[in-house]
Amino acid sequence: MTMLETDKVFAGSIPENYDRYMVPLIFEPFAADLAQRAASLAPGAVLEIAAGTGVVTRALAPKLAPETRYVVTDLNQPMLDYAATRQAADSRIQWRQADALALPFEDAAFDLAFCQFGAMFFPDRVLAYREAKRVLKPGGHFLFNVWDRIGENIFADDVTNALAEIFPDDPPRFLARTPHGYHDTDLIRRELEEAGFSHVTIETRAEQSRASSPYIPAIAYCQGTLLRNEIETREAGKLQAATDHAASAIAERHGNGAVAAKIQAHVIMAAA
């Protein structure tokens, strides 16, 4: 599937909705996992790529040594600004707007580069991986995760199927196309090796996505991601109705109270 240019544009109220709804729903369990793996490497200089609203930053910073240099980047300044407001004051952290395809850092500057659920958005993944390798010291590590196929991520699949009922002629496929569009582990390994990485390990990890009501995952996906743009493009004023329909579909499958369903991702580590 081809990513559209609009799939990279986070602006307006999306960062706030993303952080309020998406982060607890699907990102926090994997952020804790990634932070644990990153901290276990005891890096002296860390680069975070595509930090979003800072969920891993908040999990990792307390685990790093006092002398660690930690540079946190994202392509989207509004996301980075929001992340900075959520982070406790920390002199080790430098916030920097940066494009993963052209990192503004010198060669061999970091022990660890990592990225939570960002690689799916890179317009040229091999180039992004080459850039990550360039800024890593020899023997450094590149650590990242990507979502598995949409069928293994139940609420995302539920929402996608519900929206296809509302827009049968042109179903919004953002979730399947982009966040869940880079799940082929053979391809991931091949692209990393093409970029010069070695010792690639890939672990598939399942977690639970939990919410206090069916409406939370519906609003998270429909209004906290770029799926919102696809809905509004198809029919102005239909966002709320689409969100409600997605919530009904989730309630029908998972119940009206607190809901839980599987989420699954691949966690990748490669040596520079």
Residue pairs with C-beta under 8 A, 6 or more apart in sequence:
1 173
1 176
1 177
1 178
1 181
2 177
3 120
3 121
3 123
3 177
3 178
3 181
4 177
4 178
6 226
6 229
7 121
7 174
7 177
7 178
7 226
8 75
8 121
8 123
9 76
9 226
9 229
10 18
10 76
10 78
10 79
10 226
11 76
11 78
13 223
14 223
14 224
14 225
14 226
14 228
15 53
15 76
15 78
15 79
15 82
16 82
17 219
17 220
17 223
17 224
18 52
18 53
18 79
18 224
18 225
19 53
19 55
19 82
19 86
20 224
21 216
21 219
21 220
21 223
21 224
22 220
22 221
22 224
22 225
23 53
23 55
24 211
25 155
25 209
25 210
25 211
25 216
25 217
25 220
26 153
26 155
26 209
26 220
26 263
27 52
27 55
27 116
27 117
28 55
28 59
29 207
29 208
29 263
30 116
30 117
30 145
30 205
30 207
30 263
30 265
30 267
31 55
31 56
31 58
31 59
31 116
32 59
33 145
33 205
33 207
33 267
34 56
34 59
34 60
34 114
34 116
34 143
34 145
34 267
35 56
35 59
35 60
35 63
36 63
37 143
37 267
37 269
38 46
38 56
38 60
38 63
38 112
38 114
38 143
39 60
39 63
39 64
41 111
41 112
41 141
41 143
42 65
43 64
43 68
43 110
43 111
43 112
43 140
43 141
44 65
44 67
44 68
44 69
44 111
45 68
45 69
45 70
45 71
45 109
45 110
45 111
45 112
46 60
46 64
46 68
46 69
46 70
46 71
46 110
46 111
46 112
46 113
46 114
47 71
47 73
47 103
47 105
47 109
47 110
47 112
47 113
47 114
47 132
47 135
48 56
48 57
48 60
48 70
48 71
48 72
48 73
48 113
48 114
48 115
49 73
49 98
49 100
49 103
49 113
49 114
49 115
49 118
49 128
49 132
49 144
50 73
50 74
50 75
50 100
50 115
50 116
50 117
50 118
50 119
50 121
51 57
51 72
51 73
51 74
51 79
51 80
51 83
51 116
52 74
52 79
52 83
52 116
52 117
52 118
53 79
53 82
53 83
53 86
54 72
54 82
54 83
54 84
54 86
54 87
55 116
56 114
56 116
57 70
57 72
57 83
57 87
57 93
58 86
58 87
60 70
61 70
61 87
61 88
61 90
61 92
61 93
64 70
64 92
66 92
67 92
68 92
69 92
69 94
70 90
70 92
70 93
70 94
71 93
71 94
71 96
71 105
71 110
72 80
72 83
72 93
72 94
72 95
72 96
73 80
73 95
73 96
73 97
73 98
73 100
73 103
74 80
74 83
74 97
74 98
75 97
75 98
75 99
75 100
76 97
77 97
80 95
80 96
80 97
83 95
84 95
87 93
96 104
98 104
98 105
100 115
100 118
100 122
100 128
100 131
100 132
101 122
101 123
101 124
101 127
101 128
101 131
102 131
103 131
103 132
103 134
103 135
105 135
106 135
107 134
107 135
108 135
108 136
108 137
108 138
108 140
109 135
109 137
110 135
110 136
110 137
110 140
111 136
111 137
111 140
111 141
112 136
112 140
112 141
112 142
112 143
113 132
113 135
113 136
113 140
113 141
113 142
113 143
114 142
114 143
114 144
115 132
115 143
115 144
115 145
116 144
116 145
117 145
117 146
117 147
117 179
117 265
118 144
119 125
119 128
119 144
119 146
119 182
120 146
120 147
120 178
120 179
120 180
120 181
120 182
121 178
122 128
125 182
125 191
126 191
126 194
126 195
127 195
129 142
129 191
129 192
129 194
129 195
129 196
129 197
130 195
130 196
132 142
132 195
133 142
133 195
133 196
133 197
133 272
136 142
136 272
137 272
138 272
139 271
139 272
140 271
140 272
141 269
141 270
141 271
141 272
142 192
142 197
142 268
142 269
142 270
142 271
142 272
143 267
143 268
143 269
143 270
144 267
144 268
145 205
145 265
145 266
145 267
145 268
146 182
146 183
146 188
146 265
146 266
146 268
147 153
147 179
147 180
147 182
147 183
147 263
147 264
147 265
147 266
148 180
148 183
148 204
148 264
148 265
148 266
149 180
149 183
150 156
150 157
150 160
150 175
150 176
150 180
151 157
152 206
152 262
152 263
152 264
153 180
153 209
153 262
153 263
153 264
154 209
154 261
154 262
154 263
155 209
155 217
155 221
155 250
155 259
155 261
155 263
156 175
156 176
156 179
156 180
156 221
158 217
158 246
158 249
158 250
158 253
158 254
158 261
159 175
159 217
159 218
159 221
159 222
159 227
159 246
159 249
159 250
160 171
160 172
160 173
160 175
160 176
161 249
162 245
162 246
162 248
162 249
162 250
163 171
163 172
163 222
163 227
163 231
163 242
163 245
163 246
164 171
164 172
165 245
165 249
166 238
166 241
166 242
166 245
167 231
167 234
167 235
170 234
172 227
172 230
172 231
172 234
173 230
174 225
174 226
174 227
174 229
174 230
175 221
175 225
175 227
178 226
179 225
182 188
183 266
185 202
185 204
185 266
188 200
188 202
188 266
188 268
189 200
189 202
192 200
192 268
192 270
193 200
196 272
197 270
197 271
197 272
198 270
198 271
199 269
199 270
199 271
200 268
200 269
200 270
201 268
201 269
201 270
202 266
202 267
202 268
203 266
203 267
203 268
204 264
204 265
204 266
204 267
205 264
205 265
205 266
205 267
206 262
206 263
206 264
207 262
207 263
207 264
207 265
208 260
208 261
208 262
208 263
209 217
209 260
209 261
209 262
209 263
210 258
210 259
210 260
211 217
211 220
211 258
211 259
211 260
212 258
213 247
213 256
213 257
213 258
213 259
214 247
214 248
214 250
214 251
214 254
214 255
214 256
214 259
215 243
215 247
216 259
217 246
217 247
217 250
217 259
218 243
218 244
218 246
218 247
218 250
219 243
219 247
221 227
221 246
222 228
222 231
222 239
222 242
222 243
222 246
223 239
223 243
228 239
231 238
231 239
231 242
232 238
232 239
250 259
251 259
254 260
254 261
